Structure formats: structure tokens, C-alpha cells
Amino acid sequence: MITVSAFRWVPDVARGLVRDLRVRWALEEAGLAYEVWLIGPAQQKSDAYRSLQPFGQVPAYEEDGFVLFESGAIIHHIAAKSTVLMPTDDKGRARTLSWMFAALNSIEPHIDNLADLDLFHANDDWAKQRRPAALQMAQTRLDALSDWLKDRDYLEERFTAADLLMTTVLRIPRHTDLIARMPVLDAYRRRCEARPAFKRALDAQMADFAESPQAVA
Ligand SMILES: N[C@@H](CCC(=O)N[C@@H](CS)C(=O)NCC(=O)O)C(=O)O
């Protein structure tokens, strides 16, 4: 059996964005059953949890005693089990991996940086000074992504694990109109989110939060 860790409770601003969503989505695409292990702050700090996820973050992934952490590595592992998520030829797999790294390494850090400024430091003077440059950097990367996608439905020939990761990255700045005012990226995000597996994964994450309306230890 596969088990994925997720937070029992997060504030509204994070619901639908927490990174276990990626793993749930990949498992849904691959048609693999899974259980969710809901954790709170006390478990996050525990030695037992840190032995699974060294930074105390979610998601952690366990499959019959085999443990993985880092959502990108987990998605890569799941994708290897599913032709829905990963091409079968060597070059196709390598191209998919390039785009998986691009999502997590070339785009997500700049999007995360902006979200961190906006959601956690909006009233700090240093953040107000930093924001224009952070926005410009995120915009530059998104412009390049938009250029790549302008004549394509997906990052490569068809939907892969790279599109799954990229979509979850593009969801992060939903508190802004950054993606909404980029028609190519907005249509791409919507195209990927229209997949039934995405809806099942999102519904499952939201249902777990609905079980715990209050912050808990
Ligand atoms: N690079 C990690 C990032 C995981 C991450 O940032 N998880 C967040 C939730 S989306 C978390 O656990 N935050 C709590 C913390 O960092 O203490 C991954 O992709 O798995």
C-alpha cells in the first residue's frame, strides 16, 4: 500500500496548494490506490517523521517500507510506473525530466519567492522594496514559459508528469492576476486542471481539511 503524508490543517490561503496535491494527482493519473497520513506540527518535529522527511515537510511517501521525500522525486517515481505520466522512449523520458526540473528549479523558486513576500511579509518595508524585482524575475520566467507553450497544448507532445508539476507551480500565485493575464499560461493551467484525476486529487485534499476545521497540534 502507498501512504502519502499531508497536513491535517492549513489556513485557507494554502488549501489546494499544499504539495501533497501533486502526489495525490500523480497517483490518481496512474490509477494507484493510496492512503493519506494526516499530520500536525508535533509530528512534523518528531524524530520519527524526520526519519521519513528530513525537513519535517509534506509530502513524504511510503510504499511497502520504501520511503521517498521531495515531491519531484516522488512524482518521478510514480511516473515511472505509468505511461500516462511518462513516455516510454529514453529521449521522451529525458525531455520530460528536463521539464520536471524546469518546473521545480527554474520557475517555482521565483513564484514561491513572490508568494512568500505577498502572503507573509506584505506589511514589511523590506518586502515592499524587494517585491518589484521579485515580480520582474517571476514575470521573466513566465514569459519564457508562455513563449514555449504558445503553439503547444503541453510542454512536450502530450500530457506528462512535467505538466502535472508545472500546473501545480502555476497555481501558487492565485492571490495575484499574474497567470490570469497571460492567456497562454492561463489556458494551459486550465487544460491540465480539467483532467478528472486533478479534480479527484483536489477534492480529496479539501475533504481532508474539512475534517479538521481548527488548527491542531
Ligand atoms: N521541496 C519540497 C517542499 C515541500 C514543502 O514546501 N512543503 C510544505 C507544504 S507545501 C511544508 O511542509 N511546509 C512546512 C515546513 O516547511 O515546515 C517538496 O517539493 O516536497
The ligand as a Tripos MOL2 file, in Angstrom:
@<TRIPOS>MOLECULE
LIG
   20    19     1     0     0
SMALL
NO_CHARGES

@<TRIPOS>ATOM
      1 N1         10.7800   20.8390   -1.9100 N.3       1 LIG1
      2 C1          9.7630   20.2050   -1.0920 C.3       1 LIG1
      3 C2          8.9390   21.3180   -0.4880 C.3       1 LIG1
      4 C3          7.8760   20.7650    0.4160 C.3       1 LIG1
      5 C4          7.1600   21.8930    1.1300 C.2       1 LIG1
      6 O1          7.4910   23.0820    0.9900 O.2       1 LIG1
      7 N2          6.1290   21.5110    1.8870 N.am      1 LIG1
      8 C5          5.3980   22.4730    2.6410 C.3       1 LIG1
      9 C6          3.9130   22.3350    2.3890 C.3       1 LIG1
     10 S1          3.5390   22.7360    0.7140 S.3       1 LIG1
     11 C7          5.6620   22.2310    4.1090 C.2       1 LIG1
     12 O2          5.6950   21.1030    4.5480 O.2       1 LIG1
     13 N3          5.8440   23.3140    4.8490 N.am      1 LIG1
     14 C8          6.0940   23.2640    6.2520 C.3       1 LIG1
     15 C9          7.5160   23.4590    6.5760 C.2       1 LIG1
     16 O3          8.3310   23.7370    5.6920 O.co2     1 LIG1
     17 O4          7.8360   23.3550    7.7630 O.co2     1 LIG1
     18 C10         8.8750   19.2900   -1.9390 C.2       1 LIG1
     19 O5          8.6340   19.6420   -3.0950 O.co2     1 LIG1
     20 O6          8.4450   18.2350   -1.4610 O.co2     1 LIG1
@<TRIPOS>BOND
     1     1     2 1
     2     2     3 1
     3     2    18 1
     4     3     4 1
     5     4     5 1
     6     5     6 2
     7     5     7 1
     8     7     8 1
     9     8     9 1
    10     8    11 1
    11     9    10 1
    12    11    12 2
    13    11    13 1
    14    13    14 1
    15    14    15 1
    16    15    16 2
    17    15    17 1
    18    18    19 2
    19    18    20 1
@<TRIPOS>SUBSTRUCTURE
     1 LIG1         1 GROUP 0 **** ****
